[in-house]
Amino acid sequence: MALNHQRRTDKWWETEYSDYIHSYLQYHEVKWRMVYGARSPQIHLRPVLIKTIRSIAKTCEMSNVCVHLAVTLMDFFMDNHDLKFDTIMLVSFACLTLAAKIEEHCLKIPKLNTMQNVISKDVTNSHFRKVEMKILMFFEFNVAVPTVAHFIEFYKDHFFCDSDFYHNEFANILKDKFNRMILSYQDASLESIKLISYNPSMVAASIILTTRHTLGLVPCWTPQLRKVTGYLKKDLVQCCSLLGYFF
């Protein structure tokens, strides 16, 4: 995960320590995991909030990893608070800025005026910092948590096996379909309330399995993917069904 005052020079999943980092992230996702009850009185607003987060992230050229972290923080904070509409919009934006401070370069962190069209113009920077602090205190300052997008980046590097490119003339077409499909299933996982209770690494592995099966790649779950993720195919079937794919 990037520090906000440094430019990212290496992607952790491409370094020699990637296996160790992945093991730590799987340990951390279990240690951090909170119980999600889908009990927020404002849960019906979740699609709008996610759409707003995505829109701001696109404008500020933030990564998919940042979006997933922002939504994760928002989901668990909302699940434990009853918030008014103005406040909940402010909370969603605060979750995005906190995520950006962890995952992005400081120049990409959105400013308060980015949200002035959907929140009260009376909200000051001081007020906004207090909202950020309330979120940090709720999570006991432990907000650098692994998400589906973190694990996907690692698993993508192990998606293909040699037999997938038996017909080399279709390699570029296959890779293009793969990238579009992975992104589509990531979006679906972000929008699904039922998947929030699953460990992000399991959801990410399920996305990889579903994508390989959809593309007709055989085997759909390779020995390498089993080794890298730590999951058997049977472990992922239920998650795949929640993504809309049934084996």
N, C-alpha and C positions, 0 to 999 in steps of 0.2 A: 504494500500500500504506500502511496506516495505521500511525502510530507509537503505541506502547502508552500514551503519556501524553497523547494528544490524542483528542478526540472527532472522528469523521469528519464533516466538514461537507459535502463534495462527493464524489461517486463519480467516479473519474478518467475513466470511459467517458462521463460526461455533461458533461465540461468541454471548453473550446475546444482543449485540448491533447491530446485523446484520440488523434488520429491519430499524433502524435509519440510518445506513450507506448506505443501499440500497436507501433510500429516498433521502439522500444527493447526491448520485451518479446520480440519475435520475435528480435532480435539476441541478447538475453541468454539465451534458451532454448537457442540453438545453442552459445553460448560456454560455458555452464554444463554442458551435457549430459554425463553420465557414461555409460559403457557398462554396460548392465544384462544380467547373465548368468543370472538366475533360478537362482542356485547356492546360495542359503541352505539349510542343512540343516533349517531350521525353516519353510520356505516353506509347508508344509501348514497352518501356524497362521495364515497371512495372513487368511483370511476371519474368524476369531475376533477377530484384532487390529483389523481394520477395523470390525467390529461394535461392539467396545468403544470405539473412538475416536468412532464415530458416536453411541453412547449418551451418552458424557460430553459431547460437543459439544451434543447436544440439551438435556441437563440445564442446561448453562451458557449456552444460547442463542447458540452460536457459529455463524458463517456457514459456508456450503458451501465457500467459498474457503479458510477455515481448515482444514477437514477435508481437502480435497485437498492442501494444502501439508503437513499432518502425515503423510499417507499417502505422499506423494512422498519426504519425508525418511526415513521408516521403511523404505520399499522399498530405497533405495540404501544405507542403513546396514546393513540386514539382509543385503544381497547381498554385503557385504564382511566379515561377522563371523559366527562360530559362537557362538550365544548359548544359555544355559540358559533354561528356561521362565520362571522368576521374573524373570530379567534382561530377557528379551524383552518381557514385559508392562511392565516399568519403562521400557524404551526407547521403546515405542509411546506411553506417557503423556508421556515427556519430549519426544518429537517434537510432540505435540499442544500442550504448554505453550509450546514454542519458536515454533510456528506462531501461537499465540494472542498471543504477545508482539509479533509482527509485524503481524498482521491485525486484532486486536481491541482494544477498550478494556481497560484494566488490570483493571477490575472483573470481566471475563469470564474472566480467566485462571484455570483450575482449580487447586485446592489439592491437596496430596498426599493428604489424607484422603479425597478423592473416589475414590481407587483402593485404599483399604485393604481392600476386599472381594476383590480379585484379586491383590494383591501382599502380601509379608510385612509384618506390622506392625512388624517390626524396622527397616525402612527409614527412615532419618532424613532430614530436610531437607538436611543436609550431604551425605549419600550421594547423594541425588537431584540436587543441584547438580553433583556430580562426573560423573554420568551425562549431564546436559545439556552440560557442558563437553566431555566426550569426543565427543559428537555434533558440537558446534560445531567442535572441532579437526579432526575427520574431514573436514568440509566446508570447512575453512579459513575458518570464520565466514561463509561465503557461503550463507546459508540463506533469504534473501529471493528465492526463485526463482518464475518464472511457472508456473502450472499450467493444466490444462484449464479449471477454474472461472474463472480470471482472464480468459481469452480469451472464454469463453462470455458473460460479462456484457457485453462489448463487442459481440460479434456479434449478441446478442439484439436490440440496438437497431436492427439493419439486417435483421432477419429478414423482416419483411413488406414488400410493395410495394403500390402503389395497387390493382392488379388483383386482389389477394387479397380485397378487400372489395367486390367487385361486388355481392354480395347483403349489404347492410348489416345485415339482420336476424340474420345468422349470425355477426356480428363478435365478439360476446362469447363465444359458444360456441367459436369458433375460437381465440380468445386463451386461453381456459381449457384447451382441449386442448393447445395449444402449451406452456403453462407446465408442465403435468403430464408431457408427453412429454419435454421438454427435461430435466427433473429425473430422469426414469426413465433416459434414455440417459446422463446424467452418472453416475448410480449404476452403470450397467453398465460404463462406461469405467473407473471406479475399481476395479471388481472384476476386470477383465481383466488378466492378467499380460502377455499378448501386446502390449497397447497401450502398455505402459510405455516401450518402445524408440522409440516415435514422438514427434515433437515435439508438445507440448501444443496448440499453435495448430492443427496439422493434425487432431488428434483433435477439438478443439472445432468446427472447420469441418465435419468429418464428421458430427458430431452435428446441426448445423444443417441440412446437406444431407439427412440421413436423416429428420429430423423434417418438413421441407417435403415430401419425397417421400411419407412415410407419410400426411400430411394431404391429399395429392392436390393440392398447390399447383403451379401451372404458370406459369412454368418452375420446376423444383425448385431450380435454382441460378441466381440472378439476376445480371445484370451488376454490380449494386451489391455483392452478396456477393463476387463474384469480385474486384472492385476493393478492397474493404475487407480481405479475408483474404489476398489475394495467391495464392490457389489456384484452379486450374481444376478442373472437376468430375472429370475423369479422374485428377487427383492424389489424390482422396479415396476412390476406389472400394474400394481394399484395406482402408482403415480402416473404412469402412462395413460391409464384410463381417465384420470382427472384432466389430462391434457387433451382428451378427446380421441385417444387412440386405443383400440382394443385388440389384443392378440388372440 
